[in-house]
Amino acid sequence: MIIHTSGPTQHNNLVPYPFTGTRAAPTAARPTVIWLTGLSAAGKSTIVDSLNPVLQARGLTTCILDGDSVRTGLCRDLSFSAEDREENVRRVAEVAALMVEAGLTVMVALISPTRAARKLARSIVGSARFVEVFVDVPLAVAEARDPKGLYRRARAGGIAGFTGIDSAYEPPEFPELHIRSDEVEVQRAVRMIDDWLLARG
């Protein structure tokens, strides 16, 4: 296994330990990272929560890496500067790569606003095991949903650099799946992802 080592610092004296641990029981499906990207309130976490039991019912061992969860744990030391957002994506990708190497199907729900960061994530995981899902919704719809009140706070100046308001979101150019969450219901979005995975094998 190759561990990606690009980042703020380089440690040339470190050699990644080759994975020899016990993997999850094999299934017909190959381990995959399903990376959902999109604006806050686009529906990424909602889709992942509904997708998880569907994949488990097919015998897959799954794990969810949600943006809010990693920000309160793994990445709690990071700010929301452009550099730290890139580092947030890198760390999540590194963890996802380890998990998929161990045989898990990993679902990532992360805004991951830049194409460069998502390209890096794909390179860390490996393109053959990386599925980019663009959960697309108009900004106005995301703002209307606003379950956490974040857009309202950002509009009032309470949150600086909020994606979609005063920080750009770069839509994927060639995602494996493009889901318009304002046009399809959650279960339909889940079927779209599941059908794609089944077709891929």
N, C-alpha and C positions, 0 to 999 in steps of 0.2 A: 504494500500500500504506500502511496506517495502522499505525504502531508505537505500541503501548500504552506510556504514559509514567508511569503511576502507580507509586509506590514510595516508598522512604525519602526521596528528594529529587526535586525537580522542576527541570528545566533548560529554562526558557522560551525560551532563545536557540538551542536546537537544533531543526533541521528534519530529519526523517527523509528519507534519500535514497531517491527512488523506484526501485524495482527495475527495472533494464533489462538485467540480465545474461542469459547464455545459460541457458535452462531445459533440463531433461532432455527427451529425446525424448518427444513426446506419446504417451499410451496411451489406451485406451478408458476407463480409470478416472481419476477426478479425484483429485488429491493430497489426502491425508487424514492427520490425526493420530489415531492409535489410542492412547488413553490408558488404560493398565491401572493400576487402583488396588486396594489391598487390603493386608492385614497383611503383615508380614515373613514369609517362608516360605509365602505363599499360593500361589505358583506363577507369579507374573507374569513373571519373567525366563525361566523354563523354557518358558512358552507362547510368549513372544516369540521365543526362539531357534528354536523349531520352526515358527513362523509365517513367519519371515523368508524361508526358501528357497521356501516355497509362493508367496508374493507375488512373489518374484524370478522364479520359473518362469512367471508370468503377464506378465512383461515390465516389472514395476514397479521403479523405482529406489528403494531403501529405505535407511533409517537407523534405528539403535536408540539411544535415549537411556535408559540404565539408571541407576537411582538411585545405586548404588555408584560407577559410573564418573564421573558428574557431581560426586559428593561429593569425589572425589580430584582433580578438575581444575577445571572451571568454578566450582564452589561450595565449593572447599576452604577458603575463608575463613569459611564460615558454621558456627555452632554448631547445636545441636539445640534451641534455645529455640523457643518458639511463633512468635516474630517471624521468626527465621531459617528456620524450616521453611516459612513462607509465602513468604519471599523465594526459597528454593530452588525452590519450585514456579513462582514468577513467572519466574525466569531460564530454567528449562527450557522453559516455555511460549513465551517470547520467541524462544528458539533454534528451537523446533519451528515457530513461525510463519514464521520466515525460510526454513527448509528446505522447508516445504510451499509457500511462495510460489515457490521455485525448482523446484518440480515433483516433490519427493520424497514418498514415503509414509513417514511417521515413526511409529515405534512407541516409546512411552514406557512404561517400567516403573518406577513411582514410587509409594511408599506414599501420598503426598499425602493426609494423614489428615483434613483438614477440608473440609466442603462449600464453605466460602467460598473456599478456595484453588483448588479444582477449578472453581468458577464463574468465578473470575478467569482461570484457564487457558483455559477455553472462550471467554471474551470476547476474550482476546488472539489466539487462533487464529482465531476466528470459528466460530459455532455450526454453520454448514453444512459445515465441514471437520473437525469435532471429534467423535470417537466415544469415549464413555466406557464402558469395560469394567470391571465390578466383578468381580474375582476373589475370590470369597467362600469362606471356610473358617472353621470354628469355631476359636476360640482354642486349644482343647485340641489340635486336630490340628496347627495351626501350631507349637505348642510341641513336640509329639512329633517333628515333622520337624526343626526347629531346626538346619539344616545348618551354620550359622556359630556355633552355641553362644550366640547373642545373648539368647535368652529365659532360658537358664540363668544367664547373667551378670546379667541384669536382675533376676531373682528373688533373686539373692544380693546385690543392692545395688550391683553393679559398673557398671550403666548407669542413669543417672537419666533420667526422662522417656521411657521406652521405650514406643512405641506398642503399645497392647493390655494393658500391664501397669500403668504409672502415668501414662499419657497416653492420652487417648481417641482412638479411631478412629470417625469419623462415616460410616456406610455411605451410599453414594449413594441418593438417593430415587427418581430416574428415570434410571438408566443406559440407554444404548442396548442393552447386553448385560449379563446377569447370569449368571456362570459359577460353579457350585459345584465347586471344584476337588477336593473330597473325594469327589465323586460321579461325575465324568466324567474320563476319561483325557485326557492332554495332546493327543493327536491329535484327539480329539473336540472339545476346546475350540478347537483351531485351525480345525477345519471350521466350528464355530459362527461364529467371527469371519469367516472367508473367505466363508461363505454369506451372512452379513449384508452384507458389502461388495459381493458380486456382485449381490445383490438391490437394493441401493441404487444400483448403477451407477457 
